[in-house]
Amino acid sequence: MAEIKQLTKKDMEAYRKSILKYRDVRSAVDLARDEGREEGREEGIEKGIEKEKISVIQKCLQNNLPIELIVNLTGFSKEQILKLR
């Protein structure tokens, strides 16, 4: 702090501008990081839903439910369901 107080008016202005630039860059990086986390979270949720649907399909197949019913319930194609047998 003592060094900052000894700066000339011109140097003080340059220092303040550099602080503002740093904060702008830091904010941009933080925002990008947060957006990346949110994207990753949403992707994780989608993968979890997909895994749960596969688990339900496998249980339906074990209980000999008709393939057409499983297609209607899950939104998976007949081919996708048959691959899970």
BAVOBA-141921 format. One record per atom (N, C-alpha, C): residue number from 0; chain; atom name; z, x, y. Coordinates in Angstrom, 1 decimal. Layout:
N
<pos NUM unit A site CA w Z u X v Y>
...
This chain:
85
<pos 0 unit A site N w 0.0 u 0.8 v -1.2>
<pos 0 unit A site CA w 0.0 u 0.0 v 0.0>
<pos 0 unit A site C w 0.0 u 0.9 v 1.3>
<pos 1 unit A site N w 0.7 u 2.0 v 1.2>
<pos 1 unit A site CA w 0.8 u 2.8 v 2.4>
<pos 1 unit A site C w -0.6 u 3.4 v 2.7>
<pos 2 unit A site N w -1.4 u 3.7 v 1.7>
<pos 2 unit A site CA w -2.7 u 4.3 v 1.9>
<pos 2 unit A site C w -3.6 u 3.2 v 2.5>
<pos 3 unit A site N w -3.5 u 2.0 v 2.1>
<pos 3 unit A site CA w -4.3 u 0.9 v 2.6>
<pos 3 unit A site C w -4.0 u 0.7 v 4.1>
<pos 4 unit A site N w -2.7 u 0.8 v 4.5>
<pos 4 unit A site CA w -2.4 u 0.5 v 5.9>
<pos 4 unit A site C w -2.9 u 1.6 v 6.8>
<pos 5 unit A site N w -3.2 u 2.8 v 6.2>
<pos 5 unit A site CA w -3.7 u 3.9 v 7.0>
<pos 5 unit A site C w -5.3 u 3.9 v 7.2>
<pos 6 unit A site N w -5.9 u 2.9 v 6.6>
<pos 6 unit A site CA w -7.4 u 2.8 v 6.7>
<pos 6 unit A site C w -7.8 u 2.5 v 8.1>
<pos 7 unit A site N w -9.0 u 3.0 v 8.4>
<pos 7 unit A site CA w -9.5 u 2.6 v 9.7>
<pos 7 unit A site C w -10.0 u 1.1 v 9.6>
<pos 8 unit A site N w -10.3 u 0.6 v 10.8>
<pos 8 unit A site CA w -10.8 u -0.8 v 10.8>
<pos 8 unit A site C w -12.1 u -1.0 v 9.9>
<pos 9 unit A site N w -13.0 u 0.0 v 10.1>
<pos 9 unit A site CA w -14.2 u -0.1 v 9.3>
<pos 9 unit A site C w -14.0 u 0.1 v 7.8>
<pos 10 unit A site N w -13.1 u 1.0 v 7.5>
<pos 10 unit A site CA w -12.8 u 1.2 v 6.0>
<pos 10 unit A site C w -12.0 u 0.0 v 5.5>
<pos 11 unit A site N w -11.2 u -0.6 v 6.3>
<pos 11 unit A site CA w -10.4 u -1.8 v 5.8>
<pos 11 unit A site C w -11.4 u -2.9 v 5.6>
<pos 12 unit A site N w -12.4 u -3.1 v 6.4>
<pos 12 unit A site CA w -13.4 u -4.1 v 6.2>
<pos 12 unit A site C w -14.2 u -3.9 v 4.9>
<pos 13 unit A site N w -14.6 u -2.6 v 4.7>
<pos 13 unit A site CA w -15.3 u -2.2 v 3.4>
<pos 13 unit A site C w -14.4 u -2.5 v 2.2>
<pos 14 unit A site N w -13.1 u -2.2 v 2.3>
<pos 14 unit A site CA w -12.1 u -2.4 v 1.2>
<pos 14 unit A site C w -12.0 u -3.9 v 0.9>
<pos 15 unit A site N w -11.9 u -4.7 v 1.9>
<pos 15 unit A site CA w -11.8 u -6.2 v 1.7>
<pos 15 unit A site C w -13.1 u -6.7 v 1.1>
<pos 16 unit A site N w -14.2 u -6.2 v 1.5>
<pos 16 unit A site CA w -15.5 u -6.7 v 0.9>
<pos 16 unit A site C w -15.5 u -6.3 v -0.6>
<pos 17 unit A site N w -15.1 u -5.1 v -0.9>
<pos 17 unit A site CA w -15.1 u -4.6 v -2.3>
<pos 17 unit A site C w -14.2 u -5.4 v -3.1>
<pos 18 unit A site N w -13.0 u -5.8 v -2.6>
<pos 18 unit A site CA w -12.1 u -6.7 v -3.3>
<pos 18 unit A site C w -12.7 u -8.1 v -3.6>
<pos 19 unit A site N w -13.4 u -8.6 v -2.6>
<pos 19 unit A site CA w -14.1 u -9.9 v -2.7>
<pos 19 unit A site C w -15.2 u -9.8 v -3.8>
<pos 20 unit A site N w -16.0 u -8.7 v -3.8>
<pos 20 unit A site CA w -17.0 u -8.5 v -4.8>
<pos 20 unit A site C w -16.4 u -8.4 v -6.2>
<pos 21 unit A site N w -15.3 u -7.7 v -6.3>
<pos 21 unit A site CA w -14.6 u -7.5 v -7.6>
<pos 21 unit A site C w -14.1 u -8.9 v -8.1>
<pos 22 unit A site N w -13.5 u -9.7 v -7.2>
<pos 22 unit A site CA w -13.0 u -11.0 v -7.6>
<pos 22 unit A site C w -14.2 u -11.9 v -8.0>
<pos 23 unit A site N w -15.3 u -11.9 v -7.3>
<pos 23 unit A site CA w -16.5 u -12.7 v -7.7>
<pos 23 unit A site C w -17.0 u -12.3 v -9.1>
<pos 24 unit A site N w -17.1 u -11.0 v -9.3>
<pos 24 unit A site CA w -17.5 u -10.5 v -10.7>
<pos 24 unit A site C w -16.5 u -10.9 v -11.7>
<pos 25 unit A site N w -15.2 u -10.7 v -11.4>
<pos 25 unit A site CA w -14.2 u -11.1 v -12.4>
<pos 25 unit A site C w -14.2 u -12.6 v -12.7>
<pos 26 unit A site N w -14.4 u -13.4 v -11.7>
<pos 26 unit A site CA w -14.5 u -14.9 v -11.9>
<pos 26 unit A site C w -15.7 u -15.2 v -12.8>
<pos 27 unit A site N w -16.8 u -14.6 v -12.5>
<pos 27 unit A site CA w -18.0 u -14.8 v -13.3>
<pos 27 unit A site C w -17.8 u -14.4 v -14.8>
<pos 28 unit A site N w -17.2 u -13.3 v -15.0>
<pos 28 unit A site CA w -16.9 u -12.9 v -16.4>
<pos 28 unit A site C w -15.9 u -13.8 v -17.0>
<pos 29 unit A site N w -14.9 u -14.2 v -16.3>
<pos 29 unit A site CA w -13.9 u -15.2 v -16.9>
<pos 29 unit A site C w -14.6 u -16.5 v -17.2>
<pos 30 unit A site N w -15.4 u -17.0 v -16.4>
<pos 30 unit A site CA w -16.1 u -18.2 v -16.6>
<pos 30 unit A site C w -17.0 u -18.1 v -17.8>
<pos 31 unit A site N w -17.7 u -17.0 v -17.9>
<pos 31 unit A site CA w -18.6 u -16.8 v -19.1>
<pos 31 unit A site C w -17.8 u -16.7 v -20.4>
<pos 32 unit A site N w -16.7 u -16.1 v -20.3>
<pos 32 unit A site CA w -15.8 u -16.0 v -21.5>
<pos 32 unit A site C w -15.3 u -17.3 v -21.9>
<pos 33 unit A site N w -14.8 u -18.1 v -20.9>
<pos 33 unit A site CA w -14.3 u -19.5 v -21.2>
<pos 33 unit A site C w -15.4 u -20.3 v -21.8>
<pos 34 unit A site N w -16.6 u -20.3 v -21.2>
<pos 34 unit A site CA w -17.7 u -21.1 v -21.8>
<pos 34 unit A site C w -18.1 u -20.7 v -23.2>
<pos 35 unit A site N w -18.0 u -19.4 v -23.4>
<pos 35 unit A site CA w -18.3 u -18.9 v -24.8>
<pos 35 unit A site C w -17.2 u -19.4 v -25.8>
<pos 36 unit A site N w -16.0 u -19.4 v -25.4>
<pos 36 unit A site CA w -14.9 u -19.9 v -26.2>
<pos 36 unit A site C w -15.1 u -21.4 v -26.5>
<pos 37 unit A site N w -15.5 u -22.1 v -25.5>
<pos 37 unit A site CA w -15.7 u -23.6 v -25.6>
<pos 37 unit A site C w -16.9 u -23.8 v -26.6>
<pos 38 unit A site N w -17.9 u -23.0 v -26.4>
<pos 38 unit A site CA w -19.1 u -23.2 v -27.3>
<pos 38 unit A site C w -18.7 u -22.9 v -28.7>
<pos 39 unit A site N w -17.9 u -21.8 v -28.9>
<pos 39 unit A site CA w -17.5 u -21.4 v -30.2>
<pos 39 unit A site C w -16.6 u -22.4 v -30.8>
<pos 40 unit A site N w -15.8 u -23.1 v -30.0>
<pos 40 unit A site CA w -14.9 u -24.1 v -30.5>
<pos 40 unit A site C w -15.7 u -25.3 v -31.0>
<pos 41 unit A site N w -16.6 u -25.7 v -30.2>
<pos 41 unit A site CA w -17.5 u -26.9 v -30.6>
<pos 41 unit A site C w -18.3 u -26.6 v -31.8>
<pos 42 unit A site N w -18.8 u -25.3 v -31.9>
<pos 42 unit A site CA w -19.5 u -24.9 v -33.1>
<pos 42 unit A site C w -18.6 u -25.0 v -34.3>
<pos 43 unit A site N w -17.4 u -24.5 v -34.1>
<pos 43 unit A site CA w -16.4 u -24.5 v -35.2>
<pos 43 unit A site C w -16.1 u -26.0 v -35.7>
<pos 44 unit A site N w -16.0 u -26.9 v -34.7>
<pos 44 unit A site CA w -15.7 u -28.3 v -35.1>
<pos 44 unit A site C w -16.9 u -28.8 v -35.9>
<pos 45 unit A site N w -18.1 u -28.5 v -35.4>
<pos 45 unit A site CA w -19.3 u -29.0 v -36.1>
<pos 45 unit A site C w -19.3 u -28.5 v -37.5>
<pos 46 unit A site N w -19.0 u -27.2 v -37.7>
<pos 46 unit A site CA w -19.0 u -26.6 v -39.1>
<pos 46 unit A site C w -17.9 u -27.3 v -39.9>
<pos 47 unit A site N w -16.8 u -27.6 v -39.3>
<pos 47 unit A site CA w -15.7 u -28.2 v -40.1>
<pos 47 unit A site C w -16.1 u -29.6 v -40.5>
<pos 48 unit A site N w -16.8 u -30.4 v -39.6>
<pos 48 unit A site CA w -17.2 u -31.7 v -40.0>
<pos 48 unit A site C w -18.2 u -31.6 v -41.1>
<pos 49 unit A site N w -19.1 u -30.6 v -41.0>
<pos 49 unit A site CA w -20.2 u -30.4 v -42.1>
<pos 49 unit A site C w -19.5 u -30.1 v -43.4>
<pos 50 unit A site N w -18.5 u -29.3 v -43.4>
<pos 50 unit A site CA w -17.8 u -29.0 v -44.7>
<pos 50 unit A site C w -17.1 u -30.2 v -45.2>
<pos 51 unit A site N w -16.5 u -31.0 v -44.4>
<pos 51 unit A site CA w -15.8 u -32.2 v -44.8>
<pos 51 unit A site C w -16.8 u -33.2 v -45.4>
<pos 52 unit A site N w -18.0 u -33.3 v -44.8>
<pos 52 unit A site CA w -19.0 u -34.2 v -45.4>
<pos 52 unit A site C w -19.4 u -33.7 v -46.7>
<pos 53 unit A site N w -19.6 u -32.4 v -46.9>
<pos 53 unit A site CA w -20.0 u -31.9 v -48.2>
<pos 53 unit A site C w -18.9 u -32.2 v -49.2>
<pos 54 unit A site N w -17.7 u -32.0 v -48.8>
<pos 54 unit A site CA w -16.6 u -32.4 v -49.8>
<pos 54 unit A site C w -16.6 u -33.8 v -50.2>
<pos 55 unit A site N w -16.9 u -34.7 v -49.2>
<pos 55 unit A site CA w -16.9 u -36.1 v -49.5>
<pos 55 unit A site C w -18.1 u -36.4 v -50.4>
<pos 56 unit A site N w -19.3 u -35.8 v -50.2>
<pos 56 unit A site CA w -20.4 u -35.9 v -51.0>
<pos 56 unit A site C w -20.1 u -35.5 v -52.5>
<pos 57 unit A site N w -19.5 u -34.4 v -52.6>
<pos 57 unit A site CA w -19.1 u -33.9 v -53.9>
<pos 57 unit A site C w -18.2 u -34.9 v -54.7>
<pos 58 unit A site N w -17.3 u -35.5 v -53.9>
<pos 58 unit A site CA w -16.4 u -36.5 v -54.5>
<pos 58 unit A site C w -17.1 u -37.7 v -54.9>
<pos 59 unit A site N w -18.1 u -38.1 v -54.1>
<pos 59 unit A site CA w -18.9 u -39.3 v -54.4>
<pos 59 unit A site C w -19.7 u -39.1 v -55.6>
<pos 60 unit A site N w -20.3 u -37.9 v -55.7>
<pos 60 unit A site CA w -21.1 u -37.5 v -56.9>
<pos 60 unit A site C w -20.2 u -37.5 v -58.2>
<pos 61 unit A site N w -19.0 u -37.0 v -58.1>
<pos 61 unit A site CA w -18.1 u -37.0 v -59.2>
<pos 61 unit A site C w -17.7 u -38.4 v -59.7>
<pos 62 unit A site N w -17.7 u -39.3 v -58.7>
<pos 62 unit A site CA w -17.4 u -40.7 v -59.0>
<pos 62 unit A site C w -18.6 u -41.6 v -59.3>
<pos 63 unit A site N w -19.8 u -40.9 v -59.5>
<pos 63 unit A site CA w -21.0 u -41.5 v -59.8>
<pos 63 unit A site C w -21.5 u -42.6 v -58.9>
<pos 64 unit A site N w -21.3 u -42.4 v -57.6>
<pos 64 unit A site CA w -21.8 u -43.4 v -56.6>
<pos 64 unit A site C w -23.3 u -43.2 v -56.5>
<pos 65 unit A site N w -24.0 u -44.2 v -56.2>
<pos 65 unit A site CA w -25.5 u -44.1 v -56.0>
<pos 65 unit A site C w -25.8 u -43.2 v -54.9>
<pos 66 unit A site N w -26.9 u -42.4 v -55.1>
<pos 66 unit A site CA w -27.3 u -41.4 v -54.1>
<pos 66 unit A site C w -27.7 u -42.1 v -52.8>
<pos 67 unit A site N w -28.3 u -43.3 v -52.9>
<pos 67 unit A site CA w -28.7 u -44.0 v -51.7>
<pos 67 unit A site C w -27.5 u -44.4 v -50.8>
<pos 68 unit A site N w -26.4 u -44.7 v -51.5>
<pos 68 unit A site CA w -25.2 u -45.1 v -50.8>
<pos 68 unit A site C w -24.6 u -43.8 v -50.1>
<pos 69 unit A site N w -24.7 u -42.7 v -50.8>
<pos 69 unit A site CA w -24.2 u -41.4 v -50.2>
<pos 69 unit A site C w -25.0 u -41.0 v -49.0>
<pos 70 unit A site N w -26.3 u -41.2 v -49.1>
<pos 70 unit A site CA w -27.3 u -40.9 v -48.0>
<pos 70 unit A site C w -26.9 u -41.8 v -46.8>
<pos 71 unit A site N w -26.6 u -43.1 v -47.0>
<pos 71 unit A site CA w -26.3 u -44.0 v -45.9>
<pos 71 unit A site C w -24.9 u -43.6 v -45.3>
<pos 72 unit A site N w -24.0 u -43.2 v -46.1>
<pos 72 unit A site CA w -22.6 u -42.9 v -45.6>
<pos 72 unit A site C w -22.6 u -41.6 v -44.8>
<pos 73 unit A site N w -23.3 u -40.6 v -45.3>
<pos 73 unit A site CA w -23.2 u -39.3 v -44.7>
<pos 73 unit A site C w -24.3 u -38.8 v -43.8>
<pos 74 unit A site N w -25.5 u -39.4 v -43.9>
<pos 74 unit A site CA w -26.6 u -39.0 v -43.0>
<pos 74 unit A site C w -27.3 u -37.8 v -43.6>
<pos 75 unit A site N w -26.9 u -37.3 v -44.8>
<pos 75 unit A site CA w -27.6 u -36.2 v -45.5>
<pos 75 unit A site C w -28.8 u -36.8 v -46.2>
<pos 76 unit A site N w -29.8 u -36.0 v -46.4>
<pos 76 unit A site CA w -31.0 u -36.5 v -47.1>
<pos 76 unit A site C w -30.7 u -36.5 v -48.6>
<pos 77 unit A site N w -31.5 u -37.2 v -49.3>
<pos 77 unit A site CA w -31.4 u -37.3 v -50.8>
<pos 77 unit A site C w -31.5 u -35.9 v -51.4>
<pos 78 unit A site N w -32.4 u -35.1 v -50.9>
<pos 78 unit A site CA w -32.6 u -33.7 v -51.4>
<pos 78 unit A site C w -31.4 u -32.8 v -51.1>
<pos 79 unit A site N w -30.8 u -33.0 v -49.9>
<pos 79 unit A site CA w -29.6 u -32.2 v -49.6>
<pos 79 unit A site C w -28.4 u -32.6 v -50.6>
<pos 80 unit A site N w -28.3 u -33.8 v -50.9>
<pos 80 unit A site CA w -27.3 u -34.3 v -51.8>
<pos 80 unit A site C w -27.5 u -33.8 v -53.2>
<pos 81 unit A site N w -28.7 u -33.9 v -53.6>
<pos 81 unit A site CA w -29.0 u -33.4 v -55.0>
<pos 81 unit A site C w -28.8 u -32.0 v -55.2>
<pos 82 unit A site N w -28.9 u -31.2 v -54.1>
<pos 82 unit A site CA w -28.6 u -29.7 v -54.2>
<pos 82 unit A site C w -27.1 u -29.5 v -54.4>
<pos 83 unit A site N w -26.3 u -30.4 v -53.9>
<pos 83 unit A site CA w -24.9 u -30.3 v -54.0>
<pos 83 unit A site C w -24.3 u -30.6 v -55.4>
<pos 84 unit A site N w -25.2 u -31.2 v -56.3>
<pos 84 unit A site CA w -24.7 u -31.6 v -57.6>
<pos 84 unit A site C w -24.2 u -30.4 v -58.4>
